[in-house]
Amino acid sequence: MKKWNELRDKIPADRRQITDARVAAALKEMPLHRLREARRLTQKQIAEAMRIDQSRVSKIERRTDVYVSTLRNFVSALGGELELVARFPDGRVRISSLSDEQHVGTVEEEERRLQ
């Protein structure tokens, strides 16, 4: 059985460069369930970290609209930290007014809102 590096070295440099660029782009943007899978975590592990049921994690991953607090908790359960950045033609601004100290909604409030 050959090692990945041995196989990769046989790929022409220009093809490797294209592939590497595609992989890098894919890792910069992904849906929540893919992000969780990339971090090698299960929905059950995320649920335990967020202190919610696994079924709620599944719902969060499928939603297209979630509270910032829910997303922050989800990312925290993955071992990360959520940053909000607004992009404008003349630059980017990190939004800090939604800090942990401010109440932006609980998972339960979000579920009631989306029902």
N, C-alpha and C positions, 0 to 999 in steps of 0.2 A: 504494500500500500504506500502510495507516494504522499509526501507532505504537501500541504497547500502551497507553501513557499516555493517548492520545487516546480509545481505546476504553474504557479503564477509567473515564475521567471521565464517560462517558455512562451508566454504571451508577448506579442510584439509591444514595445514601449508605448507606441501611439494608442493602441487599444487599451493598455493598462491605464493610461492617463484618462481616457474617456470613461472607463469603468470607475476609476477612483473618484472622478468628478461627480458621476451619477450617485455613487454611494454617499459621498459627502453631502450632496444636496438632499438626498432622501433622509439622512439623519438630522438635518436641520428643521424638518417639518414633518410631523406625523400625527395621526389621530391618537387619542388617549389610549385606546386599547393596544395599539402598536407600541406606543411609548412604554406602557406597562410590560408588554412582552419583551421589549428590548432590554428592560431592566431586570428581566427574569423573575418577575413577581406574578403571583396569582391574584385573581379577584378576591379570594378569601384573605390573603395576606394584606391587601389594601384595605379591605373591610375591617379587619382587626385593628389596623393602625388608625383608621378613621372612626372606629367605634360605631360602625353601622353594619347592616346585613349585607351579605354578598350580592343579593338581588339589587340593592341600591347602587352598588358599584357598577353593575351591568347597565343599569338605567343611566347613570352618569356618563358612562362611556358611549352610549348610543345617542345622547342628546346633542343638539346643535346649539343650545342656549342654556348656559349654567351661570349661577351666581359666581362672582369672583371669589368669594369665600370658599365655595365648594371646590372650585378649581385649585385654589391655594392649598386646601387640605389634601386634595388628591395628589398634587405635586409633592407636597411635604411627605405624604405616605410613601411616595416613590424614592424619597431621600433627597429631593431637590428643593429649590426655593423659586416661587413664582415671581416674575418681574413683569410689570406692565409698561410698555413703551408705546408712546404715540409717535408716529412718523409723519413728518410734514415735508413739503418740498425743500424747505431750508434747514432741515435737521430733525433730530430725534430728541424726545423728552421722556425721561422716566417718570411715571406717575407714582407719587409717593403718598397721596392723600388717602389711599385705601389701605392704610397700614393695619397691622393686626389689632391695634387698640380700638379701631373703629368697627362698629357693627355694620356689616354689609349683608347679613342674612344667613340663616342656618340651612342645613340640608333639608330639614323638615319644612321650613317656609318655602323653599324652592319647589319641593314636591307638590305642596298645596297650590302654588302659583301655576305650575305646569299641568295640573289635572283638568 
